[in-house]
C-alpha cells in the first residue's frame, strides 16, 4: 500500500493519477468525503471512468472494482446506497490501473456527519475498505 500523500500538502491530480504507475501498483483507490448544499444529502457512492475501464490480465476492470468496493463499504457501514457512477475524474480517467474514487459519505449530511465524527464508525469504514481490497485481490490476484 502506498499513500499519494502523508501530510496536508497539495499534490496535483495528474501526479496522483501517475503515482500508481510510478510505484507499480495493481489498483488505485481514492478516498473522499462528499459535500452538498443540502443537509439531506447522505450516502456512499463509488466512481470509475469509462476511459480507464480496460480488462487487465487478471480480469479486473475499473467498473467491476467500483462495484465490489461499493458493496463492501455498504455492507460495512450500512450507508445509504447512492450508487455506482461513471465520471471523468482525473485520478480515475488518467490512471494506468483499475481505479475508483470512493465518496464515503457527506460531511454536510445530517446523517453522515454525526457518524463520520465517531471513531468507531471510521474504524468500520476503514475495515470495509480493507475488506473490499482484500476481496478484489482474492478474486483477481496480482501477477
N, C-alpha and C positions, 0 to 999 in steps of 0.2 A: 504494500500500500504506500502510495506517495501522496503528499499534500501539495497542492499547487501553491499554497502559501501557508505560513505558520504564524503570521502576525497580521495586524490590521494595516497592511500596505496594499496599494492597488497594483494588480497585475492585469495587463491588458487582456481583453477577451481572446484575441488571436494568440497570445502567448499561452493562455490557459488551454486553448484547443491544441496547440502544437506540443504541449507538455507531454501528452500521452505518447506521442511518437518518440520524443526525446528520451524518455525513460523505458521505452519498450513495453508499454502497458498492453494488457489484453482487453480491458474495458475502461470506460471513463464514467464516473458518477459525479454530477454537480448538485450540491445540496443547497436549497434556498428556503427562505420563509417569504411567503407572499404578502401582499398588502392590497387593500381596496378602499375606496371612499366610503363604502357601506360596511358597518359592523356586522351585517348579516351574512357577509361572505365568509365561509368557513370550508375547510376540507383540504384534501390532498389531491394533487394532480401530477402526472408524470409526462414529460415531453420528450420527444425524439424528433429527428429531422429526416424527412424522406430523401434528402440529398445524401445522407450518410446512413443508408439502410441496406447495404450490400450484405449478403450472407458470407460469413467468414468460413475459413477451412474447417472450423469446428461445428458449423451450422448455426451459430448465433448471429443475430442481426439486431439493430437498434430497436425496432418496434417490438420484437419478442422480449428483449431485455427490459424495455419500458413496462410491458405488461407484467412480467414477473416481479419487477420492483414495486409496481403499484399494488399488486396482490399481497406481497409480503408486508408492505407498510400498512395497508388497510387491515390486514389480519393482526398486526402487532399493536396498533394504537386505536383501532376502532374509530377511524376518522370518516368523515363524510367523503364519499367517492365522487370526485369532480372529474374523473376520467383520464383516459389515455389521450394525449393530444399531440398533434404534429405542429411544429413551429420551426422557424428558421433561426433559432438562437445560435450565435456564433460558436459556442462551445460544443454544440451538437453538429451543426451543419458542416463545420470545417475540421472535424475530428477525423482521425485515421483509424479508429477502432469503434466498435459499438458504444454508443454514448447516450446517456439520459440526463435530464435535468429534473430533479425531484423538488416540487414545491410541497414541503411537508405540511404546512398549514398557514393560516393568515395571522400575522402579528397584530392586525387590526380587527380580527374576528372576535365576536362576543363569546364564542365557544372555544375557539382555538387558543386565543391568547392566554386565558386563565390556565389552560393545560400546559402550554409551552413554558409558562413560568415555573412549573413544578419539575424538580429534578427527577422524580420517579417517572414522569411522562417522557422526559427527554431520554432517560435510560431505556425505556420501552421502545422509543423511536430509533435509537441507536442500535438496539438489538434487532429490530425489524429490518433495518437497512443491512446490517451484517447478515442476517438470515437470507435476505434476498440475494446478496452477492454470493453467499455460500451455495444457494440453490442453483444459481447461474453456473457456477464453476463445476458443480456436481453433474449437471446436465450437459454442459458444454465445456469440458476440461480444456485448460490452456495447453498449447502444444509445447 
